[in-house]
Every structure is written in C-alpha cells, then in structure tokens.
C-alpha cells in the first residue's frame, strides 16, 4: 500500500469529504511549496554563505597572493636595490679606475712633455755653455779663444790662396774716466754700444772680438793693401768717436788702433796679435785716437814698456820709490809757504827713472792708484816728521791722478791716512788737474765738497791747459789756482806771452783764490809775476826738488826765506 494514498484517505476522513481533501491537499501542497521554497531559500542562503565563504576564501587567497606579491616585490626591490648598489659600487669603482687611468695618462703626457722640455732645456744649456765658452758674456762678441780659432783658420786660407789679412788691435781712449766717474753700469753699457758699432763697420766675413776690459780685436780677411785697411780703421774711429748716451749723461771716447798684416808682420795668430798690440801702444804714446801700422822698430819701445810695467809691480814692494820736495815761495817776500811732493823712482839697474817715463805706464796698468796712496801716506808722514823735529814746512801739496780721484774708497783712504799720520787736514793740499775735474763736472763738484768737509785744501793743477768754464770754476770749492809752467815759460819770450798768466792771476783774485805760478826759472819771470801780484811761485829759480834730508836743511834756514 502506498503510504501517500493512506495519508490522503485519512486526511479526507478528517477534514470532511473529497472537497475537503482537495483543500487539504492544496494546503499541503502549498505548505510543501512553502517548505520547498524555504528549503530553497535555506539552500540559497547556504549557497550564498558558501559563496560568501568562498569569496572570503578567495579574498583571503588574493590577500595572501597580494601579500606574497608585495613581499615578492619588496624582496625584488630589495634585491634590485642591492643590485643597484652593487652596480653603483661597480660603476663608482669603474669611474674611479677610469679617473685614475685618465690621471695616469695625463701624468704620462705631462711627464713626456716635461721630458721633452728638459731635453730641450738641456740642449739649450749645452748650446749656451758652448756659446759662453767662446763668447764674451757682456758684449756677446767672440772671446780670445774663438778669436784664435778663427784667426788660425783665416791664416790657413790666406796662405793657401796667397792673400793678405789684417789684425786690428783697438783700445778705447778715456774709457777708464767714464767708468770711474759714471759707474760700472755706464761702463758696461758703453762697451756694449761700442761692440754694436764695430759690427756695423766690418763685413760679415770679418771677425770682431773683445779681449777684455776696453780692448777689442778685429780680423779683416782678403785685404788688398794698407790703404784699404786704413779706410776701415778710420771708419771705426769715427763711429766709436760719436757721442754715447749713458743714463742721462753724454760721454765721448776715442779709440787707438794698431794694425798688423799677414804675412808681412807675422805668420801665426799670436805674432799678429802681439804686433798689432805693439802698434796700438805706439799710437797711445803718440797722441791717442790714431791708427798705426806695425813697424819693426816699435818692438824696442814695446819691450821697454813691458819691462817698465813688470818692474813697477815690484817697485813698491822693494821700496824703490821716494819723494822729493820742491819749495813754494811767497813772491811778495820770498818766504817759504809750503812744498809739493814729487815722486821719484830709484831703479836698481837704471838709476833714477823720470816720472814722464813710468807715470803713463802706471796709469795704463792701474798701478797708479796703489802708488798714489803710498805718495799721500808718505807725504803726510814726512810732514809730521819735520814738525816733530821743530821744522815748519807749511802746506804739503800732493798730486792726484784721475783714477785715484775717482776711486770708490778714495775718501775713506784719505781719512785713514790723516788719522794715522796726525797731520791737520788744513795743512794738506790736493792738486787735481783741470781736465780731470771737467770730465764730469757735477760729480767733481760733489766730491770736492766732501773733501772740503774733511778740511783739506784744493788746488787746480796746470790751470789754463784744459777747458773749464768760469761758471764751473766758481762752483768748485777751490783754494788755489796753479798756472801751468808752459805759460810761465812764454813770459818775455813771445809777443803777448804773459797775457794768459795775467788773466789767470786776475781770475784768481776775483774768485778769492790764491794763484801759484809753476816753472819760474829766471828773474824776468819773477819780476813779471810780482808786478801783477801773483801770490806764490815754484820753480828752479827758488829750489829744485830735493830729497827729505836736503829739504829739511832748507826749512832750517833762518826765516825759511829762499828768495
């Protein structure tokens, strides 16, 4: 039996018939539908819950995936950062390495350049050393070593070709005066200018060199005769004789040239230079600023000069010099007013050598400074010795050479001599020639003022032979004018012979300076001088130069009157 049908029949009996059964069936079906619907709703809710749970699971899974992705990304970022850091480290290391490579390359290039520069500098230094060995450092001209090489080559060529050549030995006149008065810088500039002028005169095939000091040598190749050489030498003299501008000063010099010819005057370099030098010195003693060709008889004079110079170097050490003293007399009453110290040389073999023979040589070789110092010291010592013996010599007068007057330590030396000897400065008179004073009048005036501050007397020697102007004469603090003996000698001999003497006496009187006439030898001259009120005289008429002991006898005369 079907349970459902049984349930239906029971229901029909319970609710009353078939219609009730139908109603109940419908209600049951409705309930069943409701239940089914509720079940469906429950199922749906469960499905929804499951779906939500699934969705939640999916979300959780996605969150986990996202978290994993984030962690992965973070891990990857960390790894990337580490990688980048490593890459940066590598890059930085590479950059440092590259920088070091560039720096090393730069250093290499710089080192290479420096090495090249050093090589060039070394080569330049070598070239300069070679040039210095063969050239004069001041003028740039060839020196003696290069001269000898070139002259030997020129002689060999001339000998093969049968031609002649000339050697010109040039010595500057008055260079020492410029050098001493204007200073060594001006002297150096003068030598440099002379060198340039020499190069302008000669040909490119010729050679000009500086031997040293103010001496130059020029070698002229392929000369035809003496006339051609003379023309070049005269051009040299004219060019060198033009004025020089030296630091605001205008200077004038000359040049004396000696010439020797190959093969006439020598067959080798030494002989030609020596003989040209001999000819030059012959010109120096013949008036300077000349050109002289070598002649065999010149060797005699040259040998004498060389012997004189050699003997002069030993004369001071051997005590061969002595001073003689010539009296100065007051013309008004004949009273002795002083004495001039005059140098004498007692040569052990030649006897007494006159100053005219050895003074020029001493000036040329520079010994005049040492000799002059000895003269000054000895004159002061002797004056004090006479004074100590109770003899009054008055003023002691000493001549100064140009070199001594311009020497750097002249003033200090003078002060030392006065201090050592004890001689009062006012008893010492220094004689300077007119020419020396006027070579640089401004410098001379300044030096004379310093001498006056020391207290010595100042005299212009050989006045009238130079070219001083009255304006300068008035500026110089001069005490005495000494008339040159050549003017005194003309008194009463030639018409108008005493005009210059009278003029000098008048000038001295107007300037307040005492006037001394030198070389008074006869009564007529003395009468002329007295008539014109000349203050003092000096000459053989009164006394010859005497050695110290004889001059002491003159001083011992009653009243020390000699005229």
C-alpha positions as CSV (number, residue, x, y, z in Angstrom):
1,X,0.0,0.0,0.0
2,X,1.1,3.5,-0.9
3,X,1.6,5.5,2.2
4,X,0.8,8.6,0.4
5,X,-2.6,7.4,-0.6
6,X,-3.3,6.2,3.0
7,X,-2.3,9.6,4.3
8,X,-4.7,11.2,1.7
9,X,-7.6,9.0,2.7
10,X,-7.1,9.7,6.3
11,X,-7.0,13.3,5.6
12,X,-10.2,13.1,3.7
13,X,-11.9,11.5,6.5
14,X,-10.5,14.0,9.0
15,X,-11.5,17.1,7.1
16,X,-14.7,16.0,5.6
17,X,-15.0,14.5,2.3
18,X,-13.3,14.9,-1.1
19,X,-13.5,18.6,-1.4
20,X,-12.0,18.9,2.0
21,X,-9.5,16.6,0.9
22,X,-8.8,18.6,-2.1
23,X,-8.5,21.7,0.0
24,X,-6.3,20.0,2.4
25,X,-4.2,18.7,-0.4
26,X,-3.9,22.1,-1.8
27,X,-2.9,23.4,1.5
28,X,-0.4,20.7,1.9
29,X,1.0,21.3,-1.5
30,X,1.2,24.9,-0.6
31,X,2.9,24.1,2.5
32,X,5.2,21.8,0.7
33,X,5.9,24.6,-1.8
34,X,6.5,26.9,1.1
35,X,8.7,24.4,2.7
36,X,10.4,23.7,-0.6
37,X,10.7,27.4,-1.1
38,X,12.1,27.8,2.4
39,X,14.4,24.9,1.7
40,X,15.3,26.5,-1.5
41,X,15.8,29.8,0.4
42,X,17.9,27.9,3.0
43,X,19.8,26.2,0.3
44,X,20.2,29.5,-1.4
45,X,21.3,31.1,1.8
46,X,23.7,28.3,2.4
47,X,24.8,28.6,-1.2
48,X,25.2,32.4,-0.6
49,X,27.0,31.7,2.6
50,X,29.2,29.2,0.8
51,X,29.6,31.7,-1.9
52,X,30.5,34.4,0.7
53,X,32.8,32.0,2.4
54,X,34.3,31.1,-1.0
55,X,34.5,34.7,-1.8
56,X,36.1,35.3,1.6
57,X,38.5,32.5,0.9
58,X,39.2,33.9,-2.5
59,X,39.7,37.3,-0.9
60,X,42.0,35.7,1.7
61,X,43.8,33.9,-1.1
62,X,44.0,37.1,-3.1
63,X,45.2,38.9,0.0
64,X,47.7,36.2,0.6
65,X,48.7,36.4,-3.1
66,X,48.9,40.2,-2.8
67,X,50.9,39.9,0.3
68,X,53.1,37.4,-1.4
69,X,53.3,39.7,-4.4
70,X,54.1,42.6,-2.2
71,X,56.7,40.6,-0.3
72,X,58.0,39.4,-3.7
73,X,58.1,42.9,-5.0
74,X,59.7,44.1,-1.7
75,X,62.1,41.3,-2.0
76,X,62.7,42.1,-5.6
77,X,63.0,45.8,-4.7
78,X,65.5,44.9,-2.0
79,X,67.4,42.6,-4.4
80,X,67.2,45.3,-7.0
81,X,68.4,47.9,-4.6
82,X,71.2,45.6,-3.6
83,X,71.9,45.0,-7.2
84,X,71.8,48.7,-8.0
85,X,74.0,49.4,-5.0
86,X,76.4,46.8,-6.3
87,X,76.1,48.2,-9.7
88,X,76.7,51.7,-8.3
89,X,79.7,50.4,-6.5
90,X,80.9,48.8,-9.6
91,X,80.2,52.0,-11.6
92,X,81.9,54.1,-8.9
93,X,84.8,51.7,-8.9
94,X,84.9,51.9,-12.7
95,X,84.7,55.7,-12.6
96,X,87.5,55.8,-10.0
97,X,89.5,53.4,-12.1
98,X,88.8,55.5,-15.2
99,X,89.7,58.7,-13.4
100,X,93.0,57.1,-12.2
101,X,93.7,55.9,-15.7
102,X,93.0,59.4,-17.1
103,X,95.1,60.9,-14.3
104,X,97.9,58.4,-15.0
105,X,97.6,59.2,-18.7
106,X,97.7,62.9,-18.0
107,X,100.8,62.4,-15.8
108,X,102.3,60.3,-18.6
109,X,101.6,63.0,-21.1
110,X,102.9,65.7,-18.7
111,X,106.0,63.6,-17.9
112,X,106.5,63.1,-21.6
113,X,106.2,66.9,-22.2
114,X,108.4,67.6,-19.2
115,X,111.0,65.1,-20.5
116,X,110.8,66.8,-23.9
117,X,111.1,70.2,-22.3
118,X,114.0,69.0,-20.1
119,X,115.7,67.6,-23.2
120,X,115.3,70.9,-24.9
121,X,116.5,72.8,-21.9
122,X,119.5,70.5,-21.5
123,X,120.3,71.1,-25.2
124,X,119.8,74.8,-24.8
125,X,122.0,74.8,-21.7
126,X,124.7,72.9,-23.7
127,X,124.4,75.4,-26.5
128,X,124.6,78.3,-24.1
129,X,127.6,76.7,-22.4
130,X,129.3,76.3,-25.7
131,X,128.4,79.9,-26.6
132,X,129.7,81.1,-23.2
133,X,133.0,79.3,-23.7
134,X,133.6,81.0,-27.0
135,X,131.9,84.4,-26.4
136,X,132.2,87.4,-24.1
137,X,129.4,87.4,-21.6
138,X,129.0,91.2,-21.6
139,X,129.0,92.1,-25.3
140,X,128.3,88.7,-27.0
141,X,131.3,89.1,-29.2
142,X,133.7,86.2,-29.7
143,X,136.3,86.0,-26.9
144,X,140.0,85.3,-27.2
145,X,139.6,81.5,-27.6
146,X,137.2,81.8,-30.6
147,X,139.4,84.6,-32.0
148,X,142.4,82.4,-32.0
149,X,140.4,79.6,-33.8
150,X,139.1,81.9,-36.5
151,X,142.3,83.8,-37.0
152,X,144.2,80.4,-37.4
153,X,141.6,79.4,-40.0
154,X,141.8,82.7,-41.8
155,X,145.7,82.5,-41.9
156,X,145.5,79.0,-43.3
157,X,143.0,80.1,-46.0
158,X,145.1,83.2,-46.8
159,X,148.3,81.1,-47.0
160,X,146.6,78.7,-49.5
161,X,145.1,81.4,-51.6
162,X,148.1,83.7,-51.4
163,X,146.0,86.6,-50.0
164,X,146.6,89.0,-47.1
165,X,144.7,89.7,-43.9
166,X,144.8,92.3,-41.2
167,X,144.6,92.3,-37.5
168,X,143.4,95.5,-35.8
169,X,144.0,95.9,-32.1
170,X,141.7,98.6,-30.7
171,X,142.0,100.1,-27.2
172,X,139.4,102.7,-26.1
173,X,140.7,106.1,-25.1
174,X,139.2,107.7,-21.9
175,X,137.1,104.6,-21.1
176,X,138.5,104.4,-17.5
177,X,137.4,108.0,-16.9
178,X,133.9,107.2,-17.9
179,X,133.8,104.0,-16.0
180,X,135.2,105.6,-12.8
181,X,133.1,108.8,-13.0
182,X,129.7,107.4,-14.2
183,X,130.0,103.9,-12.6
184,X,130.4,100.4,-13.9
185,X,126.9,100.1,-15.2
186,X,127.5,103.0,-17.5
187,X,130.9,101.5,-18.5
188,X,129.2,98.2,-19.3
189,X,126.6,99.9,-21.5
190,X,129.4,101.8,-23.2
191,X,131.3,98.6,-24.1
192,X,128.0,97.0,-25.4
193,X,127.4,100.0,-27.6
194,X,131.0,100.0,-28.9
195,X,130.6,96.3,-29.8
196,X,127.4,97.1,-31.8
197,X,129.1,99.9,-33.6
198,X,132.1,97.7,-34.5
199,X,129.8,95.1,-36.1
200,X,128.2,97.8,-38.2
201,X,131.6,98.8,-39.6
202,X,133.0,95.4,-40.6
203,X,131.8,92.8,-43.1
204,X,130.0,89.6,-42.2
205,X,133.1,87.6,-43.2
206,X,135.3,89.6,-40.7
207,X,135.5,88.9,-37.0
208,X,135.3,91.3,-34.1
209,X,136.1,90.1,-30.6
210,X,136.6,91.6,-27.1
211,X,139.8,90.5,-25.4
212,X,138.8,92.0,-22.1
213,X,138.5,95.4,-20.4
214,X,138.4,98.0,-23.2
215,X,140.4,96.1,-25.7
216,X,139.0,94.7,-29.0
217,X,140.5,92.9,-31.9
218,X,139.1,92.9,-35.5
219,X,140.3,90.4,-38.2
220,X,139.8,91.6,-41.7
221,X,140.2,88.9,-44.4
222,X,141.2,89.3,-48.0
223,X,142.6,92.8,-47.7
224,X,144.4,94.3,-50.7
225,X,146.7,96.9,-49.2
226,X,147.3,99.2,-46.2
227,X,145.1,101.9,-47.7
228,X,142.1,99.7,-47.7
229,X,142.8,98.8,-44.0
230,X,143.3,102.4,-43.1
231,X,139.9,103.3,-44.6
232,X,138.2,100.7,-42.4
233,X,140.2,101.7,-39.3
234,X,139.3,105.4,-39.9
235,X,135.6,104.5,-40.2
236,X,135.9,102.6,-36.9
237,X,137.5,105.6,-35.2
238,X,134.7,107.9,-36.5
239,X,131.9,105.5,-35.5
240,X,133.3,104.9,-32.0
241,X,134.0,108.6,-31.5
242,X,130.4,109.5,-31.8
243,X,128.7,110.6,-28.5
244,X,127.2,108.0,-26.2
245,X,124.0,108.4,-24.1
246,X,124.7,106.7,-20.7
247,X,121.9,107.0,-18.2
248,X,121.2,110.7,-18.7
249,X,124.9,111.6,-19.3
250,X,126.6,112.2,-22.7
251,X,130.0,110.7,-22.9
252,X,132.8,110.9,-25.5
253,X,135.6,108.5,-26.0
254,X,138.2,107.8,-28.7
255,X,140.0,104.7,-29.9
256,X,143.6,104.0,-30.7
257,X,144.2,101.2,-33.3
258,X,147.2,99.2,-34.0
259,X,147.4,97.1,-37.2
260,X,149.5,94.1,-38.3
261,X,149.3,92.4,-41.6
262,X,149.7,88.8,-42.7
263,X,152.2,87.6,-44.0
264,X,154.2,90.9,-43.6
265,X,154.2,91.2,-39.8
266,X,153.7,87.6,-38.6
267,X,152.9,84.1,-39.8
268,X,150.7,82.9,-36.8
269,X,147.9,84.3,-34.7
270,X,150.0,85.1,-31.6
271,X,152.6,87.1,-33.6
272,X,149.9,89.1,-35.5
273,X,148.0,90.0,-32.3
274,X,151.2,90.8,-30.4
275,X,152.5,93.1,-33.1
276,X,149.1,94.8,-33.6
277,X,149.2,95.4,-29.8
278,X,152.7,96.9,-30.1
279,X,151.5,99.3,-32.8
280,X,148.5,100.3,-30.7
281,X,150.7,101.2,-27.7
282,X,152.9,103.2,-30.0
283,X,149.8,105.2,-31.0
284,X,148.9,105.7,-27.3
285,X,152.2,107.3,-26.7
286,X,152.0,109.3,-29.9
287,X,148.8,111.2,-29.0
288,X,146.0,108.6,-28.9
289,X,142.9,108.4,-31.1
290,X,145.1,107.3,-34.0
291,X,145.7,104.3,-36.3
292,X,149.3,103.0,-36.6
293,X,150.7,100.1,-38.6
294,X,153.2,97.9,-37.1
295,X,156.9,98.6,-37.8
296,X,159.8,96.5,-36.6
297,X,161.4,99.4,-34.6
298,X,158.2,99.6,-32.4
299,X,159.2,96.3,-30.7
300,X,162.1,98.1,-29.0
301,X,159.7,100.6,-27.3
302,X,157.1,97.8,-26.6
303,X,159.8,95.8,-24.9
304,X,160.8,98.8,-22.8
305,X,157.2,99.4,-21.7
306,X,156.7,95.8,-20.8
307,X,159.9,95.9,-18.7
308,X,158.8,99.1,-17.0
309,X,155.4,97.6,-16.1
310,X,157.0,94.5,-14.8
311,X,159.4,96.5,-12.7
312,X,156.7,98.8,-11.4
313,X,154.8,95.9,-9.9
314,X,157.9,95.2,-7.7
315,X,159.0,98.8,-7.1
316,X,156.5,99.3,-4.2
317,X,157.4,96.1,-2.5
318,X,161.1,96.8,-2.8
319,X,160.8,100.3,-1.6
320,X,162.3,101.9,-4.7
321,X,160.0,104.9,-4.7
322,X,160.9,108.1,-2.9
323,X,159.5,111.6,-2.6
324,X,161.4,114.8,-3.4
325,X,160.0,118.1,-2.3
326,X,160.0,121.4,-4.2
327,X,159.5,124.7,-2.3
328,X,156.6,127.1,-2.8
329,X,157.5,130.7,-2.2
330,X,155.5,133.8,-1.4
331,X,156.5,136.2,-4.2
332,X,156.0,139.2,-2.1
333,X,158.7,138.5,0.5
334,X,160.4,135.2,-0.6
335,X,159.1,133.3,2.4
336,X,158.7,129.5,2.1
337,X,154.9,128.7,2.2
338,X,154.9,125.0,1.5
339,X,156.2,122.2,-0.6
340,X,155.0,120.0,-3.4
341,X,155.7,116.3,-3.1
342,X,157.1,114.9,-6.3
343,X,157.6,111.1,-7.0
344,X,160.9,109.6,-7.9
345,X,161.8,106.1,-8.8
346,X,165.2,104.8,-8.0
347,X,165.6,101.7,-10.2
348,X,168.2,99.2,-9.0
349,X,169.7,98.9,-12.5
350,X,168.6,102.0,-14.4
351,X,169.1,104.5,-11.6
352,X,166.6,107.4,-11.3
353,X,163.7,106.9,-13.7
354,X,161.9,110.1,-14.6
355,X,158.1,110.3,-14.0
356,X,157.4,111.0,-17.6
357,X,158.6,107.5,-18.4
358,X,156.8,105.5,-15.8
359,X,153.7,107.5,-14.7
360,X,151.8,106.9,-18.1
361,X,152.6,103.2,-17.8
362,X,151.4,103.1,-14.2
363,X,148.1,104.8,-15.2
364,X,147.6,102.3,-18.0
365,X,148.1,99.2,-15.9
366,X,146.2,100.6,-12.9
367,X,149.2,100.7,-10.5
368,X,148.8,104.5,-10.2
369,X,146.2,104.0,-7.5
370,X,148.5,102.0,-5.2
371,X,151.4,104.3,-6.0
372,X,149.2,107.4,-5.3
373,X,148.2,106.0,-1.9
374,X,151.8,105.5,-1.0
375,X,152.7,109.0,-2.1
376,X,149.9,110.5,0.0
377,X,150.7,108.5,3.1
378,X,154.5,109.2,2.8
379,X,154.0,112.9,2.3
380,X,151.8,113.2,5.4
381,X,154.2,111.1,7.4
382,X,157.2,113.2,6.3
383,X,155.4,116.5,7.1
384,X,154.7,115.3,10.6
385,X,158.3,114.1,11.0
386,X,159.5,117.6,10.1
387,X,157.0,119.0,12.5
388,X,158.3,116.7,15.2
389,X,161.8,117.9,14.5
390,X,160.7,121.5,15.1
391,X,160.6,122.4,11.4
392,X,157.7,124.1,9.8
393,X,157.1,123.1,6.2
394,X,153.8,125.0,5.7
395,X,151.4,123.4,3.2
396,X,152.3,120.0,1.8
397,X,150.9,119.6,-1.7
398,X,150.2,116.2,-3.3
399,X,149.1,115.5,-6.9
400,X,146.1,113.2,-7.5
401,X,145.7,111.1,-10.6
402,X,142.3,110.7,-12.3
403,X,142.0,107.1,-11.3
404,X,142.8,107.9,-7.7
405,X,140.5,110.9,-7.5
406,X,137.5,108.8,-8.9
407,X,138.3,105.6,-6.9
408,X,135.4,104.4,-4.7
409,X,137.4,104.3,-1.5
410,X,139.4,107.4,-2.0
411,X,137.7,109.5,0.7
412,X,137.9,106.7,3.3
413,X,141.5,106.1,2.4
414,X,142.3,109.8,2.8
415,X,140.6,110.0,6.2
416,X,142.5,106.9,7.3
417,X,145.9,108.5,6.3
418,X,145.1,111.8,8.0
419,X,144.1,109.9,11.2
420,X,147.2,107.6,11.1
421,X,149.7,110.4,10.4
422,X,148.1,113.0,12.7
423,X,148.6,115.7,10.1
424,X,146.0,118.5,10.4
425,X,143.7,118.4,7.3
426,X,144.3,122.1,6.7
427,X,148.0,121.5,6.1
428,X,147.4,119.1,3.2
429,X,146.7,120.4,-0.3
430,X,145.4,118.1,-3.0
431,X,146.2,119.0,-6.6
432,X,143.8,117.9,-9.3
433,X,144.3,118.8,-13.0
434,X,141.7,120.9,-14.8
435,X,141.0,118.1,-17.3
436,X,140.2,115.6,-14.5
437,X,137.7,117.9,-12.9
438,X,135.9,118.8,-16.1
439,X,135.4,115.2,-17.3
440,X,132.3,115.0,-15.1
441,X,132.0,118.5,-13.6
442,X,128.9,117.7,-11.5
443,X,130.4,114.6,-9.9
444,X,133.7,116.5,-9.4
445,X,131.9,119.3,-7.6
446,X,130.2,116.9,-5.2
447,X,133.4,115.1,-4.5
448,X,135.3,118.4,-3.9
449,X,132.6,119.5,-1.4
450,X,133.2,116.2,0.5
451,X,136.9,116.9,0.5
452,X,136.3,120.4,1.9
453,X,134.2,118.9,4.7
454,X,137.2,116.9,5.6
455,X,139.2,120.2,5.8
456,X,141.9,119.7,3.1
457,X,142.9,122.5,0.7
458,X,142.1,122.0,-3.0
459,X,144.2,123.2,-6.0
460,X,143.6,123.1,-9.7
461,X,146.9,122.0,-11.3
462,X,148.0,123.0,-14.8
463,X,145.3,125.6,-14.9
464,X,144.7,127.1,-18.4
465,X,145.5,123.9,-20.3
466,X,142.0,122.4,-20.0
467,X,138.5,123.6,-21.0
468,X,136.9,124.6,-17.7
469,X,134.3,127.4,-17.8
470,X,134.2,130.2,-15.3
471,X,130.8,129.1,-14.1
472,X,132.1,125.7,-13.0
473,X,135.2,127.2,-11.6
474,X,133.0,129.4,-9.4
475,X,131.0,126.4,-8.3
476,X,134.1,124.3,-7.3
477,X,135.3,125.0,-3.7
478,X,138.9,125.7,-4.9
479,X,141.5,127.3,-2.8
480,X,144.4,127.6,-5.2
481,X,145.0,128.0,-9.0
482,X,148.3,126.8,-10.3
483,X,149.4,128.3,-13.6
484,X,150.9,125.7,-15.9
485,X,154.7,126.2,-16.5
486,X,154.2,126.3,-20.3
487,X,152.5,129.8,-19.9
488,X,155.2,131.0,-17.4
489,X,157.9,129.9,-19.8
490,X,156.5,132.2,-22.6
491,X,156.8,135.3,-20.4
492,X,159.1,137.7,-22.2
493,X,159.8,135.2,-25.0
494,X,156.9,135.5,-27.4
495,X,154.8,138.6,-28.1
496,X,151.8,138.5,-25.7
497,X,153.4,135.6,-23.9
498,X,152.2,136.8,-20.5
499,X,148.6,137.5,-21.4
500,X,147.3,134.2,-20.2
501,X,149.3,134.4,-17.0
502,X,147.9,137.9,-16.3
503,X,144.4,136.6,-17.0
504,X,144.7,133.7,-14.6
505,X,146.0,136.0,-11.8
506,X,143.1,138.3,-12.4
507,X,140.6,135.4,-12.3
508,X,142.1,134.0,-9.1
509,X,142.0,137.4,-7.5
510,X,138.3,137.9,-8.4
511,X,137.3,134.5,-7.1
512,X,139.3,134.9,-3.9
513,X,141.7,132.1,-4.8
514,X,145.5,132.1,-4.3
515,X,147.5,131.8,-7.5
516,X,150.7,129.8,-7.8
517,X,153.0,130.1,-10.9
518,X,154.8,126.9,-11.7
519,X,158.2,126.7,-13.6
520,X,159.6,130.0,-12.5
521,X,163.2,129.8,-13.8
522,X,164.5,133.4,-14.3
523,X,164.4,136.8,-12.7
524,X,162.4,138.3,-15.6
525,X,159.6,135.9,-15.0
526,X,159.7,136.6,-11.2
527,X,159.6,140.4,-11.9
528,X,156.6,139.9,-14.2
529,X,154.7,137.9,-11.7
530,X,155.4,140.2,-8.8
531,X,154.3,143.2,-10.9
532,X,150.9,141.5,-11.4
533,X,150.6,140.5,-7.7
534,X,150.8,136.7,-8.2
535,X,150.7,135.2,-4.8
536,X,153.3,132.4,-5.0
537,X,155.9,130.9,-7.2
538,X,157.5,127.5,-7.7
539,X,160.5,126.6,-9.9
540,X,164.2,126.1,-10.3
541,X,164.8,129.8,-9.6
542,X,163.9,129.1,-6.0
543,X,164.7,125.5,-5.5
544,X,164.9,122.2,-7.3
545,X,163.0,119.2,-6.0
546,X,165.1,117.9,-3.0
547,X,165.1,114.7,-1.0
548,X,163.7,114.9,2.5
549,X,167.0,115.5,4.3
550,X,168.1,118.3,2.0
551,X,164.7,119.9,2.1
552,X,164.9,119.8,5.9
553,X,168.1,121.9,5.6
554,X,166.1,124.4,3.5
555,X,163.5,124.5,6.2
556,X,166.1,125.1,8.9
557,X,167.3,128.4,7.3
558,X,166.5,131.5,9.4
559,X,163.1,132.7,8.4
560,X,162.9,129.9,5.8
561,X,163.5,132.5,3.1
562,X,164.8,131.4,-0.3
563,X,164.3,134.4,-2.5
